[in-house]
Amino acid sequence: MKLSDSKHDGVEDFGENLKVLPTSDQIKELQTILRDRNTTRSDFKFYADRLIRLVIEESLNQLPFSKCVVTTPTGASYQGLKYQKGNCGVSIVRSGEAMEQGLRDCCRSIRIGKILVESDADTHEARVVYARFPEDISRRKVLLMYPIMSTGNTVIKAVAVLKEHNVAEENIILSNLFCTPFAAKSVMAAYPQMQILTSEVHHVAPNHFGQKYFGTD
């Protein structure tokens, strides 16, 4: 599956490190259901989980692979691929936790850390309340999970914490469902070497269940 080039999809160009899932009827249907104010809470969760799985699957495609040879049950050799060691997930609590199961469904033994970032009610300034990572996170590729970005402030703060733990900017991939153009610009300006994979860059946020289920910055 080829990722969309924003310059050719009617979306502003945010740089080569922001990738958008290619538009398909299935993805457009999922996005439509998640934005529909008449969608029930149970339906929202079901279809959000489907979209999360698609985003996680494509995020994993951005991780490095190495060639390998395995022997089939018939004794033949098969030229294949395997993930290079040193990958982990980090969810931004609480909304990012909704994406953890999708990652575990694809990589059941992957280690997952957490960051809790809160925004000041008056100034909207983000501050880190809690962070827990694998001890060797500085040597790992990190899938940072955060479903909805409105301003990008929470992600910017979370990435700053990862960099404080010596994670290289180019080793971070943000897995995201929806982000606004403002958030995309803000995050890419702050961390131009980080990759962002999202299903859609749009001004309109998901419906009220999305705000309750995921939260937003």
N, C-alpha and C positions, 0 to 999 in steps of 0.2 A: 504494500500500500504506500503510495507516494504522498508525502505530506504536501499540503497546499502552500503555494507561494503567495504571500499576502498581496504582492504587487499585482497579481493577475486575478485575484478573487474579489476585487472591489474593497479591499481592506487596506488601510494605510500601512505603509512599509515601516515596520518597527525594527528592522535589522534581521540578519540571517539567523540569529539565535532565538527568535520567536517563531515557533512552528504551530500551524493550525491543522487540525485533522481535516482531511479532504471532505468536502461536502458530499453527502450521499443522501438518498431518500430516508434511509434508516436513521442516520444521525439527525437530519432535519426534523424527522418525526419526534425523536426523543427530546430535542430542544424545544419543539412546539409544545409538547405535553408539559414539560417542566416550567414553561412560561405561562401556561393557560391558568387563569385565576379560578377556573371551574374544576381543576384537577384536585382529586381528593388526596388526603395525606398519605394513605396507603399506596395509591397509584404513584404519587410523587416519589416515594421511597423506592418502589420497584423499578421505575424507569430511570431514576437517578443512579441506582446501582448498575443498571445496564450501561449507561453512559460512562460511569466511572471505570467500568471494566474495559471499555474501548480505549479510554485515555491511558489507563495503566498499561495495557498491552502495547500501545504505541510508545509510551515512555520507556518501556523495557527495550524496545528496538534501538533506543539511543545509547544503550549501554554497550561496552566493548565485548566482543566475542573472540574466541580463538578457535582455530581449526582442530579437529580431533578425528580419530578413526575408531570405530566400534565394530564389533563382530556381531552379525545378526544370528538369529536362531538357526539359520541354515548353514552357518559357517562362513558366509560371505563377509567381505569388508565393506563398510559404509563410510564415506567421507562426510563428516558432519561438522557441527559447530556446538560450542558450549560457552556459557557465560564465563568470563574471566572472574576470578575470585575478588572479593572486596567491594560488594555492593550492599547498601542498606537503605532503609526508608526512614524518613523523619516526618511525622505529622505535626501540623500546627494545631494545637488543641483550641477549641473542641471540634471545629468543623472538619479539620483534616483527618480526624479519627474515622469519619464516615468512609474514607478511602482506604483504610487499612485492610479491610477484609478483601477488597479487590486485589490488593497487592499480595496478600497471603494466598489467595486462590491461585495466583500465577507462580508465586515463589514461596512455598509453604515454610521453608526454613530461614527466610530472610529475617534479619534483625531490624527492629523498628525502634527509633528513639522518639522523643516528644519535646515540643517547645510550647509553653503557654505564654502568649503575649496578650496583654490587656491594654486598652486605650483609655486615656483619661477622659472622663465625661465632659470636661470643660474645654481642654486644649486639644483633645483627640490625639495627643502624643502617645506613641506606642512604647510600652516598657515590658521587659521580660520578667515574668514572675517565676518561671520554673523551666529548667532544661535538663534533659537526661539523654545521653548518647552512648553508643558503644565506645569503649575505651580507645579503640584504634580508628575512630571515625576520620581522623586526618588522612588516613591511607585508603579511604573508601570513596566510591562513587555514591552520591547521595540523591535519592529521589525524595524531594521535598513536596509534601502533599497539602494543598490548600484549594478548596473547590471554587470559591467566589472571591474575586478581587475587585473592589470598587475604587479604592485609592492607592493600594499597593503598600501602604504604611506598615501593615503587619508583616508582610513578606520581607520588606526591606530590613526590618528589625530582626526577623528570624535569621536571615542570611548573614547579618552582621554577627550574630552569636555563633553561627557555624564557622565563620572566618576567624573569630576569636579562638575557636578550637582547632585552628590551623587547617580547615578544609579549604582546598583550592577552589576559587570561584568557578573555574571551568569544569570542576567535578560535581557541580550541583545542577540537577534538572528539576525544575518546578513542574509538577503535574497539576493541572488546573482545568476546571470545567468551563467557567465563564469569567471573562475579565473585561473591564471597560478600556477604551483607548487611553484614558488618563492613567490608569493603573499600569498598563503595558508600557507606556512611555516612561513613567516614574521608575519602574523596576529595571527596565533596560538601561536607563540613564545611570542608575546607581550601580548596576552590576552588568556591564555589557558583555562579559565573558560567560555569564550563566545562561543556560538554555531554559526556555519556557515552552511547554507543550500544553496547548489549550484546545477546547473544542470550538470556541467562538470568541471573537472580540466584538463586543456590541455595547451600546449605551444602555440598553434595557436590561434590568436585572430579572432573575427568575421570580416566580410568584411568591406570595406571603409564606407558603410552606417552605420554600427555599430559604427564605430569611430565617425561619425558625429552625429548620433542620440543619442548615449549614452555618448560619450566621454570616456576617460580612464585615469587612473593614471599611 
